[in-house]
Amino acid sequence: MFLTPDNLQALWLTFKVAALTTLILLLLGTPLAWWLARSRSWVARPVGALVALPLVLPPSVLGFYLLVGLGPNGPIGAWMVSMGLPTLPFTFTGLVVASVFYSLPFMVQPILNSMQALGERPLEVAATLRASPLDRFFHVVLPLCRPGIVTGCIMSFAHTVGEFGVVLMVGGNIPGVTRVVSVQIFDHVEALEYADAHRLAAVMLVFAFVVLMTLQVYNARQARRVRTS
């Protein structure tokens, strides 16, 4: 067998975390990007900096503070304990929460760039047709910003699949629960199981190449469509 059952389990868990993270980011990141694109408040700048923070912050640092904050002695973890809820570290849910924080800029930035490039003209035309702000958002903004949304979804999914430091800090290394592909490869290397590490790494290499090629083809088609329209 090319991949062992443990490797297949890690792959399935990784793609499940990535899919759920991408869905959550799409629902949260799209309105957040719209607010950042439209807001004139000074608050938008620090919020934008916080959103982009995972781009420059070492994953282990972000993972450490998430672990502290979500742990039983942290502000969020202590509140959950007081409510009779289980804490999030070393659980599948905690893994998803950490992934949402870590991949947030990869969803927000492409959508934000599309919304900033949109301009006022389409919205003004929709307003003259008596479209409500909600109608303008769903029937004008989202369709015109579709390339940015698709790019954000693809990049968020791929980035979540490849994360290591944050998931190891917050999720640990529990088989079938939090042991994702990156951690599984690390385990193989530590155990000197280089053949298994090679096979699993090759799968991820092919996956990354396919994702980037898909994004390149999609962007090229969108660019041709814009030129011919």
PyRosetta script that sets phi, psi and omega in degrees:
from pyrosetta import init, pose_from_sequence

init()
pose = pose_from_sequence("MFLTPDNLQALWLTFKVAALTTLILLLLGTPLAWWLARSRSWVARPVGALVALPLVLPPSVLGFYLLVGLGPNGPIGAWMVSMGLPTLPFTFTGLVVASVFYSLPFMVQPILNSMQALGERPLEVAATLRASPLDRFFHVVLPLCRPGIVTGCIMSFAHTVGEFGVVLMVGGNIPGVTRVVSVQIFDHVEALEYADAHRLAAVMLVFAFVVLMTLQVYNARQARRVRTS")
pose.set_psi(1, 134.2)
pose.set_omega(1, -177.2)
pose.set_phi(2, -64.0)
pose.set_psi(2, -43.8)
pose.set_omega(2, 177.9)
pose.set_phi(3, -119.7)
pose.set_psi(3, 138.7)
pose.set_omega(3, 178.6)
pose.set_phi(4, -73.1)
pose.set_psi(4, 162.1)
pose.set_omega(4, 176.5)
pose.set_phi(5, -56.0)
pose.set_psi(5, -36.9)
pose.set_omega(5, 178.3)
pose.set_phi(6, -64.3)
pose.set_psi(6, -39.4)
pose.set_omega(6, 179.0)
pose.set_phi(7, -68.1)
pose.set_psi(7, -40.4)
pose.set_omega(7, 178.1)
pose.set_phi(8, -64.6)
pose.set_psi(8, -38.9)
pose.set_omega(8, 177.5)
pose.set_phi(9, -63.5)
pose.set_psi(9, -41.3)
pose.set_omega(9, 178.4)
pose.set_phi(10, -65.4)
pose.set_psi(10, -39.0)
pose.set_omega(10, 177.6)
pose.set_phi(11, -63.0)
pose.set_psi(11, -47.3)
pose.set_omega(11, -179.2)
pose.set_phi(12, -61.1)
pose.set_psi(12, -44.2)
pose.set_omega(12, 179.3)
pose.set_phi(13, -63.8)
pose.set_psi(13, -40.5)
pose.set_omega(13, -179.4)
pose.set_phi(14, -62.5)
pose.set_psi(14, -47.8)
pose.set_omega(14, -178.6)
pose.set_phi(15, -69.3)
pose.set_psi(15, -29.8)
pose.set_omega(15, 176.4)
pose.set_phi(16, -68.0)
pose.set_psi(16, -44.4)
pose.set_omega(16, 177.1)
pose.set_phi(17, -61.9)
pose.set_psi(17, -43.7)
pose.set_omega(17, -178.0)
pose.set_phi(18, -65.4)
pose.set_psi(18, -41.3)
pose.set_omega(18, -179.5)
pose.set_phi(19, -65.7)
pose.set_psi(19, -46.2)
pose.set_omega(19, -179.6)
pose.set_phi(20, -66.4)
pose.set_psi(20, -40.1)
pose.set_omega(20, 177.5)
pose.set_phi(21, -62.2)
pose.set_psi(21, -43.6)
pose.set_omega(21, -179.7)
pose.set_phi(22, -63.3)
pose.set_psi(22, -41.4)
pose.set_omega(22, 178.5)
pose.set_phi(23, -62.7)
pose.set_psi(23, -46.1)
pose.set_omega(23, 179.0)
pose.set_phi(24, -63.0)
pose.set_psi(24, -43.1)
pose.set_omega(24, -179.9)
pose.set_phi(25, -64.4)
pose.set_psi(25, -36.6)
pose.set_omega(25, 178.2)
pose.set_phi(26, -63.2)
pose.set_psi(26, -42.3)
pose.set_omega(26, -178.6)
pose.set_phi(27, -71.5)
pose.set_psi(27, -35.0)
pose.set_omega(27, -179.5)
pose.set_phi(28, -89.9)
pose.set_psi(28, -39.5)
pose.set_omega(28, -173.1)
pose.set_phi(29, -72.8)
pose.set_psi(29, -32.1)
pose.set_omega(29, -177.8)
pose.set_phi(30, -65.5)
pose.set_psi(30, -53.2)
pose.set_omega(30, 176.4)
pose.set_phi(31, -64.5)
pose.set_psi(31, -32.5)
pose.set_omega(31, 177.6)
pose.set_phi(32, -64.9)
pose.set_psi(32, -43.4)
pose.set_omega(32, 177.7)
pose.set_phi(33, -63.0)
pose.set_psi(33, -39.2)
pose.set_omega(33, 179.1)
pose.set_phi(34, -64.5)
pose.set_psi(34, -41.5)
pose.set_omega(34, 178.0)
pose.set_phi(35, -65.2)
pose.set_psi(35, -43.2)
pose.set_omega(35, 178.7)
pose.set_phi(36, -63.7)
pose.set_psi(36, -35.8)
pose.set_omega(36, -178.9)
pose.set_phi(37, -72.9)
pose.set_psi(37, -30.0)
pose.set_omega(37, -173.3)
pose.set_phi(38, -103.3)
pose.set_psi(38, -22.5)
pose.set_omega(38, -172.9)
pose.set_phi(39, -71.0)
pose.set_psi(39, 140.9)
pose.set_omega(39, 173.9)
pose.set_phi(40, -109.7)
pose.set_psi(40, 6.2)
pose.set_omega(40, -179.0)
pose.set_phi(41, -76.6)
pose.set_psi(41, 149.5)
pose.set_omega(41, 177.5)
pose.set_phi(42, -65.1)
pose.set_psi(42, -21.4)
pose.set_omega(42, -179.1)
pose.set_phi(43, -65.4)
pose.set_psi(43, -26.9)
pose.set_omega(43, -176.8)
pose.set_phi(44, -61.8)
pose.set_psi(44, -32.2)
pose.set_omega(44, -177.5)
pose.set_phi(45, -69.4)
pose.set_psi(45, -50.8)
pose.set_omega(45, 176.2)
pose.set_phi(46, -64.1)
pose.set_psi(46, -34.0)
pose.set_omega(46, 176.9)
pose.set_phi(47, -64.9)
pose.set_psi(47, -42.7)
pose.set_omega(47, 176.9)
pose.set_phi(48, -61.6)
pose.set_psi(48, -38.0)
pose.set_omega(48, 177.4)
pose.set_phi(49, -66.4)
pose.set_psi(49, -39.6)
pose.set_omega(49, 178.2)
pose.set_phi(50, -64.9)
pose.set_psi(50, -39.9)
pose.set_omega(50, 179.0)
pose.set_phi(51, -62.0)
pose.set_psi(51, -40.7)
pose.set_omega(51, -177.3)
pose.set_phi(52, -83.1)
pose.set_psi(52, -6.3)
pose.set_omega(52, -174.6)
pose.set_phi(53, -55.2)
pose.set_psi(53, -41.8)
pose.set_omega(53, 179.9)
pose.set_phi(54, -61.7)
pose.set_psi(54, -16.0)
pose.set_omega(54, 178.5)
pose.set_phi(55, -69.0)
pose.set_psi(55, -29.5)
pose.set_omega(55, -175.4)
pose.set_phi(56, -116.4)
pose.set_psi(56, -14.0)
pose.set_omega(56, -177.6)
pose.set_phi(57, -85.4)
pose.set_psi(57, 133.5)
pose.set_omega(57, 176.0)
pose.set_phi(58, -56.3)
pose.set_psi(58, 134.5)
pose.set_omega(58, -178.7)
pose.set_phi(59, -55.7)
pose.set_psi(59, -34.3)
pose.set_omega(59, -179.9)
pose.set_phi(60, -65.8)
pose.set_psi(60, -33.3)
pose.set_omega(60, 178.3)
pose.set_phi(61, -68.3)
pose.set_psi(61, -47.8)
pose.set_omega(61, 178.2)
pose.set_phi(62, -61.4)
pose.set_psi(62, -42.6)
pose.set_omega(62, 179.6)
pose.set_phi(63, -63.6)
pose.set_psi(63, -38.0)
pose.set_omega(63, 179.4)
pose.set_phi(64, -62.7)
pose.set_psi(64, -48.1)
pose.set_omega(64, -178.4)
pose.set_phi(65, -69.4)
pose.set_psi(65, -32.1)
pose.set_omega(65, 174.1)
pose.set_phi(66, -66.7)
pose.set_psi(66, -40.4)
pose.set_omega(66, 178.4)
pose.set_phi(67, -61.9)
pose.set_psi(67, -43.1)
pose.set_omega(67, 178.8)
pose.set_phi(68, -67.1)
pose.set_psi(68, -45.6)
pose.set_omega(68, -177.0)
pose.set_phi(69, -67.4)
pose.set_psi(69, -35.3)
pose.set_omega(69, -178.1)
pose.set_phi(70, -89.9)
pose.set_psi(70, -11.3)
pose.set_omega(70, -179.6)
pose.set_phi(71, -70.8)
pose.set_psi(71, 170.6)
pose.set_omega(71, -175.3)
pose.set_phi(72, -63.0)
pose.set_psi(72, -22.3)
pose.set_omega(72, 178.9)
pose.set_phi(73, -99.8)
pose.set_psi(73, -3.2)
pose.set_omega(73, 178.3)
pose.set_phi(74, -84.5)
pose.set_psi(74, 168.0)
pose.set_omega(74, -176.8)
pose.set_phi(75, -61.5)
pose.set_psi(75, -43.4)
pose.set_omega(75, -179.8)
pose.set_phi(76, -74.3)
pose.set_psi(76, -45.1)
pose.set_omega(76, 179.8)
pose.set_phi(77, -62.8)
pose.set_psi(77, -40.1)
pose.set_omega(77, 179.0)
pose.set_phi(78, -64.3)
pose.set_psi(78, -39.4)
pose.set_omega(78, 177.2)
pose.set_phi(79, -63.9)
pose.set_psi(79, -41.4)
pose.set_omega(79, 179.4)
pose.set_phi(80, -64.7)
pose.set_psi(80, -40.1)
pose.set_omega(80, 177.5)
pose.set_phi(81, -62.6)
pose.set_psi(81, -41.8)
pose.set_omega(81, 179.6)
pose.set_phi(82, -65.3)
pose.set_psi(82, -25.7)
pose.set_omega(82, 178.2)
pose.set_phi(83, -89.5)
pose.set_psi(83, 2.2)
pose.set_omega(83, -179.8)
pose.set_phi(84, 78.1)
pose.set_psi(84, 20.0)
pose.set_omega(84, -178.6)
pose.set_phi(85, -101.0)
pose.set_psi(85, 150.5)
pose.set_omega(85, 177.3)
pose.set_phi(86, -73.3)
pose.set_psi(86, 149.3)
pose.set_omega(86, 177.9)
pose.set_phi(87, -74.8)
pose.set_psi(87, 162.4)
pose.set_omega(87, -171.0)
pose.set_phi(88, -91.8)
pose.set_psi(88, -28.7)
pose.set_omega(88, -179.0)
pose.set_phi(89, -56.6)
pose.set_psi(89, 141.5)
pose.set_omega(89, 177.4)
pose.set_phi(90, 64.9)
pose.set_psi(90, 32.5)
pose.set_omega(90, 173.6)
pose.set_phi(91, -131.4)
pose.set_psi(91, 163.3)
pose.set_omega(91, 177.5)
pose.set_phi(92, -62.6)
pose.set_psi(92, -41.1)
pose.set_omega(92, 179.4)
pose.set_phi(93, -62.9)
pose.set_psi(93, -42.3)
pose.set_omega(93, 177.0)
pose.set_phi(94, -62.3)
pose.set_psi(94, -36.1)
pose.set_omega(94, 177.5)
pose.set_phi(95, -62.1)
pose.set_psi(95, -42.2)
pose.set_omega(95, 179.5)
pose.set_phi(96, -67.7)
pose.set_psi(96, -43.4)
pose.set_omega(96, 179.5)
pose.set_phi(97, -60.1)
pose.set_psi(97, -46.0)
pose.set_omega(97, 178.8)
pose.set_phi(98, -62.7)
pose.set_psi(98, -39.5)
pose.set_omega(98, 179.8)
pose.set_phi(99, -66.1)
pose.set_psi(99, -35.7)
pose.set_omega(99, 177.7)
pose.set_phi(100, -62.5)
pose.set_psi(100, -45.6)
pose.set_omega(100, 178.0)
pose.set_phi(101, -63.7)
pose.set_psi(101, -42.7)
pose.set_omega(101, -174.1)
pose.set_phi(102, -71.1)
pose.set_psi(102, -35.2)
pose.set_omega(102, -176.5)
pose.set_phi(103, -98.6)
pose.set_psi(103, 2.0)
pose.set_omega(103, -177.0)
pose.set_phi(104, -52.7)
pose.set_psi(104, -48.2)
pose.set_omega(104, -177.8)
pose.set_phi(105, -65.3)
pose.set_psi(105, -24.6)
pose.set_omega(105, -179.6)
pose.set_phi(106, -73.6)
pose.set_psi(106, -18.5)
pose.set_omega(106, 171.9)
pose.set_phi(107, -92.4)
pose.set_psi(107, -45.1)
pose.set_omega(107, -171.8)
pose.set_phi(108, -71.2)
pose.set_psi(108, -43.2)
pose.set_omega(108, -172.8)
pose.set_phi(109, -61.8)
pose.set_psi(109, -48.3)
pose.set_omega(109, 178.0)
pose.set_phi(110, -62.3)
pose.set_psi(110, -39.0)
pose.set_omega(110, 179.3)
pose.set_phi(111, -68.9)
pose.set_psi(111, -40.6)
pose.set_omega(111, 178.5)
pose.set_phi(112, -61.7)
pose.set_psi(112, -42.9)
pose.set_omega(112, 178.9)
pose.set_phi(113, -62.1)
pose.set_psi(113, -40.5)
pose.set_omega(113, 178.6)
pose.set_phi(114, -66.0)
pose.set_psi(114, -40.5)
pose.set_omega(114, -178.6)
pose.set_phi(115, -70.7)
pose.set_psi(115, -36.4)
pose.set_omega(115, 176.9)
pose.set_phi(116, -68.5)
pose.set_psi(116, -32.3)
pose.set_omega(116, 179.2)
pose.set_phi(117, -79.8)
pose.set_psi(117, -9.3)
pose.set_omega(117, -177.0)
pose.set_phi(118, -65.5)
pose.set_psi(118, -39.6)
pose.set_omega(118, -177.8)
pose.set_phi(119, 79.5)
pose.set_psi(119, 177.3)
pose.set_omega(119, -176.4)
pose.set_phi(120, -91.2)
pose.set_psi(120, -21.5)
pose.set_omega(120, -172.2)
pose.set_phi(121, -57.1)
pose.set_psi(121, -50.5)
pose.set_omega(121, 180.0)
pose.set_phi(122, -59.8)
pose.set_psi(122, -36.4)
pose.set_omega(122, 179.8)
pose.set_phi(123, -71.1)
pose.set_psi(123, -37.0)
pose.set_omega(123, 177.9)
pose.set_phi(124, -65.6)
pose.set_psi(124, -40.4)
pose.set_omega(124, 177.5)
pose.set_phi(125, -63.3)
pose.set_psi(125, -43.6)
pose.set_omega(125, 178.6)
pose.set_phi(126, -64.2)
pose.set_psi(126, -35.6)
pose.set_omega(126, 179.6)
pose.set_phi(127, -67.1)
pose.set_psi(127, -37.3)
pose.set_omega(127, 178.0)
pose.set_phi(128, -65.2)
pose.set_psi(128, -23.5)
pose.set_omega(128, 176.7)
pose.set_phi(129, -90.1)
pose.set_psi(129, 12.7)
pose.set_omega(129, 176.4)
pose.set_phi(130, 66.1)
pose.set_psi(130, 31.6)
pose.set_omega(130, 174.9)
pose.set_phi(131, -78.0)
pose.set_psi(131, 135.0)
pose.set_omega(131, 178.7)
pose.set_phi(132, -72.3)
pose.set_psi(132, 162.8)
pose.set_omega(132, 177.3)
pose.set_phi(133, -54.3)
pose.set_psi(133, -37.6)
pose.set_omega(133, 179.1)
pose.set_phi(134, -67.7)
pose.set_psi(134, -42.2)
pose.set_omega(134, 177.1)
pose.set_phi(135, -62.2)
pose.set_psi(135, -41.0)
pose.set_omega(135, 179.4)
pose.set_phi(136, -63.0)
pose.set_psi(136, -39.1)
pose.set_omega(136, -178.9)
pose.set_phi(137, -66.9)
pose.set_psi(137, -47.2)
pose.set_omega(137, -173.9)
pose.set_phi(138, -81.0)
pose.set_psi(138, -30.4)
pose.set_omega(138, -174.1)
pose.set_phi(139, -107.0)
pose.set_psi(139, -8.8)
pose.set_omega(139, 178.0)
pose.set_phi(140, -120.6)
pose.set_psi(140, -56.2)
pose.set_omega(140, -173.9)
pose.set_phi(141, -66.1)
pose.set_psi(141, -52.4)
pose.set_omega(141, -175.9)
pose.set_phi(142, -62.9)
pose.set_psi(142, -45.4)
pose.set_omega(142, 177.5)
pose.set_phi(143, -62.2)
pose.set_psi(143, -39.8)
pose.set_omega(143, -178.9)
pose.set_phi(144, -73.3)
pose.set_psi(144, -23.8)
pose.set_omega(144, -180.0)
pose.set_phi(145, -98.5)
pose.set_psi(145, 14.3)
pose.set_omega(145, -177.8)
pose.set_phi(146, -56.6)
pose.set_psi(146, -41.5)
pose.set_omega(146, 178.0)
pose.set_phi(147, -57.6)
pose.set_psi(147, -41.5)
pose.set_omega(147, 178.3)
pose.set_phi(148, -67.1)
pose.set_psi(148, -36.6)
pose.set_omega(148, 179.5)
pose.set_phi(149, -67.6)
pose.set_psi(149, -44.5)
pose.set_omega(149, 178.6)
pose.set_phi(150, -62.6)
pose.set_psi(150, -44.0)
pose.set_omega(150, 178.3)
pose.set_phi(151, -60.8)
pose.set_psi(151, -43.2)
pose.set_omega(151, 178.8)
pose.set_phi(152, -61.4)
pose.set_psi(152, -41.4)
pose.set_omega(152, 179.5)
pose.set_phi(153, -65.5)
pose.set_psi(153, -44.6)
pose.set_omega(153, -179.1)
pose.set_phi(154, -64.7)
pose.set_psi(154, -46.6)
pose.set_omega(154, -178.1)
pose.set_phi(155, -67.4)
pose.set_psi(155, -38.5)
pose.set_omega(155, 178.8)
pose.set_phi(156, -64.2)
pose.set_psi(156, -43.9)
pose.set_omega(156, 179.5)
pose.set_phi(157, -62.0)
pose.set_psi(157, -49.5)
pose.set_omega(157, -178.0)
pose.set_phi(158, -64.4)
pose.set_psi(158, -40.5)
pose.set_omega(158, -179.2)
pose.set_phi(159, -66.0)
pose.set_psi(159, -39.1)
pose.set_omega(159, 178.3)
pose.set_phi(160, -65.6)
pose.set_psi(160, -39.2)
pose.set_omega(160, 178.5)
pose.set_phi(161, -60.2)
pose.set_psi(161, -37.3)
pose.set_omega(161, -173.9)
pose.set_phi(162, -91.3)
pose.set_psi(162, 0.1)
pose.set_omega(162, -175.5)
pose.set_phi(163, -71.9)
pose.set_psi(163, 151.0)
pose.set_omega(163, -177.6)
pose.set_phi(164, -134.9)
pose.set_psi(164, -59.5)
pose.set_omega(164, -172.6)
pose.set_phi(165, -59.6)
pose.set_psi(165, -45.9)
pose.set_omega(165, -176.9)
pose.set_phi(166, -67.2)
pose.set_psi(166, -45.3)
pose.set_omega(166, -177.0)
pose.set_phi(167, -68.2)
pose.set_psi(167, -32.7)
pose.set_omega(167, 178.2)
pose.set_phi(168, -69.4)
pose.set_psi(168, -38.7)
pose.set_omega(168, 179.4)
pose.set_phi(169, -67.5)
pose.set_psi(169, -48.9)
pose.set_omega(169, -172.7)
pose.set_phi(170, -87.7)
pose.set_psi(170, -38.8)
pose.set_omega(170, -175.6)
pose.set_phi(171, -92.6)
pose.set_psi(171, -25.1)
pose.set_omega(171, -176.1)
pose.set_phi(172, 76.3)
pose.set_psi(172, -146.4)
pose.set_omega(172, -173.3)
pose.set_phi(173, -142.7)
pose.set_psi(173, 63.0)
pose.set_omega(173, -176.7)
pose.set_phi(174, -102.9)
pose.set_psi(174, 116.1)
pose.set_omega(174, -177.7)
pose.set_phi(175, -57.5)
pose.set_psi(175, 132.2)
pose.set_omega(175, 177.8)
pose.set_phi(176, 78.1)
pose.set_psi(176, -7.3)
pose.set_omega(176, -178.0)
pose.set_phi(177, -119.9)
pose.set_psi(177, -52.3)
pose.set_omega(177, -177.2)
pose.set_phi(178, -134.1)
pose.set_psi(178, 0.7)
pose.set_omega(178, -178.7)
pose.set_phi(179, -82.8)
pose.set_psi(179, 98.0)
pose.set_omega(179, -179.5)
pose.set_phi(180, -89.8)
pose.set_psi(180, 179.1)
pose.set_omega(180, -173.1)
pose.set_phi(181, -59.3)
pose.set_psi(181, -46.5)
pose.set_omega(181, -176.8)
pose.set_phi(182, -60.4)
pose.set_psi(182, -39.9)
pose.set_omega(182, 178.2)
pose.set_phi(183, -70.6)
pose.set_psi(183, -36.8)
pose.set_omega(183, 178.8)
pose.set_phi(184, -63.6)
pose.set_psi(184, -41.7)
pose.set_omega(184, 177.3)
pose.set_phi(185, -62.6)
pose.set_psi(185, -42.9)
pose.set_omega(185, 178.0)
pose.set_phi(186, -59.4)
pose.set_psi(186, -41.5)
pose.set_omega(186, 178.6)
pose.set_phi(187, -63.0)
pose.set_psi(187, -42.5)
pose.set_omega(187, 179.1)
pose.set_phi(188, -61.1)
pose.set_psi(188, -42.4)
pose.set_omega(188, -179.6)
pose.set_phi(189, -66.5)
pose.set_psi(189, -42.7)
pose.set_omega(189, 178.8)
pose.set_phi(190, -60.8)
pose.set_psi(190, -34.6)
pose.set_omega(190, -179.2)
pose.set_phi(191, -88.2)
pose.set_psi(191, 6.2)
pose.set_omega(191, -178.8)
pose.set_phi(192, 62.1)
pose.set_psi(192, 27.1)
pose.set_omega(192, 177.1)
pose.set_phi(193, -93.0)
pose.set_psi(193, 70.3)
pose.set_omega(193, -171.6)
pose.set_phi(194, -69.0)
pose.set_psi(194, -31.2)
pose.set_omega(194, 179.3)
pose.set_phi(195, -63.7)
pose.set_psi(195, -45.9)
pose.set_omega(195, 177.6)
pose.set_phi(196, -65.4)
pose.set_psi(196, -39.3)
pose.set_omega(196, 178.5)
pose.set_phi(197, -63.4)
pose.set_psi(197, -41.7)
pose.set_omega(197, 178.7)
pose.set_phi(198, -60.9)
pose.set_psi(198, -46.3)
pose.set_omega(198, -177.0)
pose.set_phi(199, -64.0)
pose.set_psi(199, -45.8)
pose.set_omega(199, -179.1)
pose.set_phi(200, -68.3)
pose.set_psi(200, -39.9)
pose.set_omega(200, 178.0)
pose.set_phi(201, -65.4)
pose.set_psi(201, -35.9)
pose.set_omega(201, 178.6)
pose.set_phi(202, -64.1)
pose.set_psi(202, -39.1)
pose.set_omega(202, 177.0)
pose.set_phi(203, -61.0)
pose.set_psi(203, -43.3)
pose.set_omega(203, -179.4)
pose.set_phi(204, -69.8)
pose.set_psi(204, -34.0)
pose.set_omega(204, 177.3)
pose.set_phi(205, -64.3)
pose.set_psi(205, -45.4)
pose.set_omega(205, 177.8)
pose.set_phi(206, -63.4)
pose.set_psi(206, -41.7)
pose.set_omega(206, 178.8)
pose.set_phi(207, -60.0)
pose.set_psi(207, -46.5)
pose.set_omega(207, -179.3)
pose.set_phi(208, -62.6)
pose.set_psi(208, -41.0)
pose.set_omega(208, 179.6)
pose.set_phi(209, -64.4)
pose.set_psi(209, -44.1)
pose.set_omega(209, 179.9)
pose.set_phi(210, -62.9)
pose.set_psi(210, -41.3)
pose.set_omega(210, 179.1)
pose.set_phi(211, -61.4)
pose.set_psi(211, -47.4)
pose.set_omega(211, -178.4)
pose.set_phi(212, -67.4)
pose.set_psi(212, -37.4)
pose.set_omega(212, 176.9)
pose.set_phi(213, -65.3)
pose.set_psi(213, -41.1)
pose.set_omega(213, 177.5)
pose.set_phi(214, -60.7)
pose.set_psi(214, -42.5)
pose.set_omega(214, 179.4)
pose.set_phi(215, -65.9)
pose.set_psi(215, -40.3)
pose.set_omega(215, 178.5)
pose.set_phi(216, -62.8)
pose.set_psi(216, -46.2)
pose.set_omega(216, -179.6)
pose.set_phi(217, -64.0)
pose.set_psi(217, -43.2)
pose.set_omega(217, -179.4)
pose.set_phi(218, -63.1)
pose.set_psi(218, -45.7)
pose.set_omega(218, 179.9)
pose.set_phi(219, -64.4)
pose.set_psi(219, -37.5)
pose.set_omega(219, 178.6)
pose.set_phi(220, -65.4)
pose.set_psi(220, -41.6)
pose.set_omega(220, 177.9)
pose.set_phi(221, -65.2)
pose.set_psi(221, -40.0)
pose.set_omega(221, 178.1)
pose.set_phi(222, -65.1)
pose.set_psi(222, -39.0)
pose.set_omega(222, 178.6)
pose.set_phi(223, -64.8)
pose.set_psi(223, -41.1)
pose.set_omega(223, 177.1)
pose.set_phi(224, -65.0)
pose.set_psi(224, -37.9)
pose.set_omega(224, 179.7)
pose.set_phi(225, -64.8)
pose.set_psi(225, -38.8)
pose.set_omega(225, 178.6)
pose.set_phi(226, -66.5)
pose.set_psi(226, -40.1)
pose.set_omega(226, -179.0)
pose.set_phi(227, -67.3)
pose.set_psi(227, -33.1)
pose.set_omega(227, -176.9)
pose.set_phi(228, -90.5)
pose.set_psi(228, -9.5)
pose.set_omega(228, -178.6)
pose.set_phi(229, -84.0)
pose.dump_pdb("model.pdb")
